Every structure is written in C-alpha cells, then in structure tokens.
Amino acid sequence: LLKLRLPAAMPFIFNALKINSTLALIGAIVAEFFGTPVVGMGFRISTEVGRMNIDMVWAEIAVAALAGSVFYG
C-alpha cells in the first residue's frame, strides 16, 4: 500500500498544498475583515475604507495579491 499508492499520490498532495496555501491566506484576510479587534490586513482594509483612505486600501490589496502569488509558487 505505501510502496505503490503514496508515491503515486504525491503530485496530487503537493498540488493541493499549493492551492490551499493561497486559499488559507484569502480566508484569513476575510476573517479579519469581518470580526477581529487585532490589527491585520483585513482589519486595516475595513478601517481605512471607513476613513476613505483608498490609497492604503489598494496598497493592502496589492500586498495581499503579491503574498498570494508568492505562496502559489
């Protein structure tokens, strides 16, 4: 079982890890956006939208996109 199935499954496992690392980043930002009192990317985006500081919002979005691209590979 381990000699045949696990080596055959390794490409699928690593592909899933590659995709899920990016989705975990998105999930963390969305969770911070909706309800955390701690300073993070999502909290900063929601706070700066309230302050109408759109430049900072786009900067945070760009950093999040860059981090997601780096995690994806």
Backbone hydrogen bonds in HBPLUS format (Angstrom, degrees):
<---DONOR---> <-ACCEPTOR-->    atom                        ^
c    i                          cat <-CA-CA->   ^        H-A-AA   ^      H-
h    n   atom  resd res      DA  || num        DHA   H-A  angle D-A-AA Bond
n    s   type  num  typ     dist DA aas  dist angle  dist       angle   num
A0005-ARG N   A0001-LEU O   2.97 MM   4  5.66 146.7  2.09 143.1 152.2     1
A0009-ALA N   A0005-ARG O   2.94 MM   4  6.06 133.9  2.16 144.1 156.5     2
A0009-ALA N   A0006-LEU O   3.11 MM   3  5.06 130.8  2.36  96.5 109.8     3
A0012-PHE N   A0009-ALA O   3.08 MM   3  5.44 120.1  2.45 109.0 123.4     4
A0013-ILE N   A0009-ALA O   2.99 MM   4  6.24 152.9  2.07 155.1 163.8     5
A0014-PHE N   A0010-MET O   3.02 MM   4  6.19 168.7  2.03 159.4 160.7     6
A0015-ASN N   A0011-PRO O   3.02 MM   4  6.09 148.0  2.12 138.0 147.2     7
A0016-ALA N   A0012-PHE O   2.99 MM   4  6.14 153.3  2.07 141.6 148.4     8
A0017-LEU N   A0013-ILE O   2.98 MM   4  6.29 153.0  2.05 146.2 153.9     9
A0018-LYS N   A0014-PHE O   2.99 MM   4  6.14 150.5  2.08 141.0 148.6    10
A0019-ILE N   A0015-ASN O   3.10 MM   4  6.36 160.1  2.14 149.0 153.1    11
A0020-ASN N   A0016-ALA O   2.86 MM   4  5.92 166.1  1.88 152.2 156.8    12
A0021-SER N   A0017-LEU O   3.05 MM   4  6.00 142.0  2.20 140.0 147.1    13
A0023-LEU N   A0019-ILE O   3.17 MM   4  6.49 159.2  2.22 147.2 153.5    14
A0024-ALA N   A0020-ASN O   2.85 MM   4  5.88 145.4  1.97 141.1 149.4    15
A0025-LEU N   A0021-SER O   3.28 MM   4  6.48 149.0  2.38 135.8 142.7    16
A0026-ILE N   A0022-THR O   3.13 MM   4  6.48 158.4  2.18 148.7 154.0    17
A0027-GLY N   A0023-LEU O   2.92 MM   4  6.11 158.8  1.96 145.1 151.1    18
A0028-ALA N   A0024-ALA O   2.94 MM   4  6.13 152.2  2.02 145.0 151.9    19
A0029-ILE N   A0025-LEU O   3.09 MM   4  6.33 159.4  2.14 149.6 154.4    20
A0030-VAL N   A0026-ILE O   2.99 MM   4  6.20 163.1  2.02 153.0 157.7    21
A0031-ALA N   A0027-GLY O   2.93 MM   4  6.04 156.5  1.99 144.0 150.8    22
A0032-GLU N   A0028-ALA O   2.99 MM   4  6.18 155.8  2.05 144.9 151.2    23
A0033-PHE N   A0029-ILE O   2.89 MM   4  6.05 145.8  2.01 141.8 152.1    24
A0034-PHE N   A0030-VAL O   3.20 MM   4  6.44 144.7  2.33 146.0 152.6    25
A0035-GLY N   A0031-ALA O   3.25 MM   4  6.43 145.6  2.38 147.3 154.9    26
A0044-ARG N   A0040-GLY O   2.88 MM   4  5.94 156.7  1.93 146.5 153.4    27
A0045-ILE N   A0041-MET O   2.94 MM   4  6.16 154.7  2.00 147.4 154.3    28
A0046-SER N   A0042-GLY O   3.04 MM   4  6.29 167.7  2.06 150.9 153.4    29
A0047-THR N   A0043-PHE O   2.93 MM   4  6.08 155.0  2.00 147.2 154.6    30
A0048-GLU N   A0044-ARG O   2.87 MM   4  5.93 165.3  1.89 150.3 154.5    31
A0049-VAL N   A0045-ILE O   2.99 MM   4  6.11 145.4  2.11 146.0 155.0    32
A0050-GLY N   A0046-SER O   3.29 MM   4  6.45 153.1  2.36 136.3 142.5    33
A0051-ARG N   A0047-THR O   3.09 MM   4  6.46 137.4  2.28 139.0 151.1    34
A0053-ASN N   A0048-GLU O   2.91 MM   5  5.18 162.8  1.94 158.1 157.6    35
A0052-MET N   A0049-VAL O   3.09 MM   3  4.89 155.2  2.16  99.1 106.6    36
A0057-VAL N   A0053-ASN O   3.31 MM   4  6.66 153.0  2.39 143.2 151.1    37
A0058-TRP N   A0054-ILE O   2.98 MM   4  6.22 165.1  2.00 154.2 156.3    38
A0059-ALA N   A0055-ASP O   2.99 MM   4  6.19 145.6  2.12 139.8 150.0    39
A0060-GLU N   A0056-MET O   2.93 MM   4  6.18 156.4  1.98 148.6 153.9    40
A0061-ILE N   A0057-VAL O   2.97 MM   4  6.25 155.3  2.03 148.3 155.6    41
A0062-ALA N   A0058-TRP O   2.91 MM   4  6.06 153.0  1.99 141.7 148.9    42
A0063-VAL N   A0059-ALA O   2.96 MM   4  6.22 154.7  2.02 147.0 153.6    43
A0064-ALA N   A0060-GLU O   2.91 MM   4  6.12 158.2  1.96 147.4 153.5    44
A0065-ALA N   A0061-ILE O   2.89 MM   4  6.10 153.9  1.96 145.8 153.2    45
A0066-LEU N   A0062-ALA O   2.90 MM   4  6.08 154.4  1.97 144.8 152.0    46
A0067-ALA N   A0063-VAL O   2.87 MM   4  6.09 159.9  1.91 149.1 154.6    47
A0068-GLY N   A0064-ALA O   2.92 MM   4  6.09 157.4  1.97 145.0 151.4    48
A0069-SER N   A0065-ALA O   2.95 MM   4  6.13 150.5  2.04 142.4 150.4    49
A0070-VAL N   A0066-LEU O   2.93 MM   4  6.20 152.1  2.01 147.2 154.8    50
A0071-PHE N   A0067-ALA O   2.92 MM   4  6.16 161.0  1.95 150.6 155.7    51
A0072-TYR N   A0068-GLY O   2.96 MM   4  6.06 146.6  2.07 140.2 149.3    52
A0073-GLY N   A0069-SER O   3.19 MM   4  6.44 143.3  2.33 139.2 147.3    53
